[in-house]
Amino acid sequence: MSYHDQPSTLDIVERRFVELTTPPTALSLDCSALGCGLPEGLMCLDELRILLLKHSTAWVTKDAVWKELVRRAHAEPDPWVMAAAGMLVPGLKRIAGRFGNRYPGDNRDLDSEILEGFLEALDLVEVGHPKIYSQLYMGAFRRGYEACCRERRLAAKRAELDERDADTYHARREGHPDLVLADAVRDKALTAEQAGLLSDVHLGGMDRKCAAALLGVTPRRCCAQLAQAQRKLIGFLSDRVPDIAS
């Protein structure tokens, strides 16, 4: 499977959520204990997600569920962090749809940024904080907005470089990608690990989850490292253009 055929991180989360909510080991919550207008008894998370998406569901009900999801995610990250992410996938995809046309890069990278924003908010939010859902949603929204602004600035900078010395810049880009990464490592713009991660994911088409396993880090941490490596590489290429032209 090529890189362009790879599912986005939000697609992967949704797939994992389906696995977590499939009998006989489907995750559920005891709605009787939560109260706040919820139905009595155990409710599977996929059914609960449908209920929370309804406009008629009161915010106090939604907040009660999200407080419990956050509590469980903090106490038992596996599987409840993924479960919480799956519960918010419709909202995260709505954010991605809103920013998708404004993002100049690959929209799968935007999806990763949005998910990262949600996961950071999930780590930081306190169970007793009012309007937990809003905190989590805005964490993801803010990260998506910041990613759009950053990538648009970088795209504008690249356009300026193209106009200033198009022939030199295109010659640089047309070189073998692995040689460009090797130059970046040699000049200490990237570490060997960062170059390897960029090569595996963007050139070799490796799934980010697999890349995380090879690095021995969580998928969330892998996405953060990949984003950092991408920014450093873009900065390296941008800084090198005037030197090449001189």
Secondary structure, DSSP 8 states (H G I E B T S, - for coil): --GGGS--HHHHHHHHHHHHTSTTS--EEEHHHH-TT--SSEEEHHHHHHHHHSTTS-HHHHHHHHHHHHHHHHH-HHHHHHHHHHHHHHHHHHHHHHHHTT--S-HHHHHHHHHHHHHHHHHH--TTSS-HHHHHHHHHHHHHHHHHHHHHHHHHHHHHHHHHSHHHHHHHHTS-HHHHHHHHHHTTSS-HHHHHHHIIIIIS---HHHHHHHHTS-HHHHHHHHHHHHHHHHHHHHHHHHHHH-
